[in-house]
Amino acid sequence: MNQWSVDAAQELMPGVWSISDLLSPDEIDHLLKSIHDQTEWQDVDLQIGRGRKQIPWRPEGIVDWLWSKFNTLDFSRFAVRFRTVMIWRDTAGYTINTHTDNNRVHAAMQIYISASHQNLGTWFDPDIEIPFVQNTGYFMHNRDRPAH
């Protein structure tokens, strides 16, 4: 994981930053292989039946591995400390309307791991697009509850 990627995150609007190149090529390869080999996927809490799945945490599993890497990064410039990491997969047909995250979410970061996909990504009001490009994504502080 690259601390310089966190340090270089570009603010797009209050509480939302773009981030790129967080993971090394070897980390991307390891994640992609582990995700491909993963057989146990669970519904994401509060999104049951909508098509978003997550890999459950297991000691020495891929989520634990990712957390051990992620937890070395310094997010103090954003005044947050992450408590968890999740690996999600959106299955065919998954969509979500523009929404704000609930109060359980203090901050979120989403990094696209798989190959780039046209017409996919995350949009923040007003018209700020985070395109689905491998090893890019966003950091969002939820204090201002940005719609996305």
N, C-alpha and C positions, 0 to 999 in steps of 0.2 A: 504494500500500500504506500501511496505517495503523499507525505505530509504537504509537499509543495502544491499538490493539487487542491487541498483544502485551503491553503494560504492564498492561492490564486483565484479562488471562486469569485465570480463576477456578480455583483448585485444587479438584479433585473427590475426589481420593484421592492418596496419595503417588505422585508421578511422572506424574500425569495432570491436565491443565488443559483447560477448555473455552475456546474462542476464537470471537469473532464479529466480523463487519464488517471483516475483514482487507483486503478488496479494495474499491476504489471502484466505483460503478456503471459507470463507463466501462471499468474494467479487467475487470469481469465480462462486459460486452457484448463486448469485444474477445476475451476468452478463448472465450466461447461461439461467436462467429462463426468463430474460427480452428479450434476443435475440430470444428465442423460441416463446415468446408471440408477438413478433414484426410483424406487418403486413405491415408496410410502409418501403419499400426498394427503394433506388434510384441508378441509374447508377453512378459510380465514374467518376468524371471529367477526361477527357483525356483517358478514357477506355470504352466509351460508346459502347455497343453491344458486349463486350468481356466476360461478365459473372461475373464481379466483381461489387458487390452492396455495398451500405453503408446505415446506418441508419441516417436519417436527424436529425440535432440538433433541439430540442424543449425545451423550458423552463421546468425545472423539469423532463425532459426525461432521458433516460439511458445514452445518450452521455453527457448531462450536469452533471449527477451524476458522470460519469467516469472522466470528466474534473475536477470536484471539488476535487476528490481524487488525480488525477495525478498532479494537480497544486501545491500540498503541497510538492512535491519532489524537491530536490536540484540537478540539473544537472550541476552545475558550474565546476566540474572537466572536463567536456566535452566542456566547453566554449560555451554553447548554452542555450537558453530558448525556450521551446516549446510554440507555439501560439494556437495550436488546438489539438484535439484528434478525431479520427474517429474509427468507428467500421465497419469493412468490412466483407463481406461474399463472398467467391468464390464459384460460382455455378458450377454444373457438366460441365466438359469440359474446365474449365478455365485454361489457361496456358499463360505464358508470356516468351518470349525469353530473353536471357541474355541482359541486358541493363544498362545504367547509368541513374540516375534520372536527371530531368531537373533542371535548376537553381532556380526554385521556391522552391525546397526542400533544406533547409539548413541542416536539420538533420531529421532522422526518427528512430522510434522504433516500432518494430512489436513483439507483444506478442501473442502466440498461446493460445486461450482460450478454445476451445473445446477439446475433448478427442484426444489423440495421434493418428496419422495416419502414417503408414509406407509408404515410397516412396514419401512423401510430405515434403516440407520445402523450404528453401532458400539456394542457393549456391552462394558463392562469389568466384571470380577468385583469386587465383588459387586453386581450389578444396577444399574450406572450406565450409562445410555443416552445416547449422543450421537446425537440424531435427525438424519435427513437433511433439513436445512433449508439453503437456499441461503446461501452466504457465512458458514457456521458450521462448526465442526469441533472438532478437539482437537489438543493438543500432548502428546506422550508422551516422557518420558525413560526409556530402556530399562535404566537401572542396576538397577532393582528388578524388571525383567522382568514388567510387568503383563500378565495374561491378558486377551485381548480377542477 
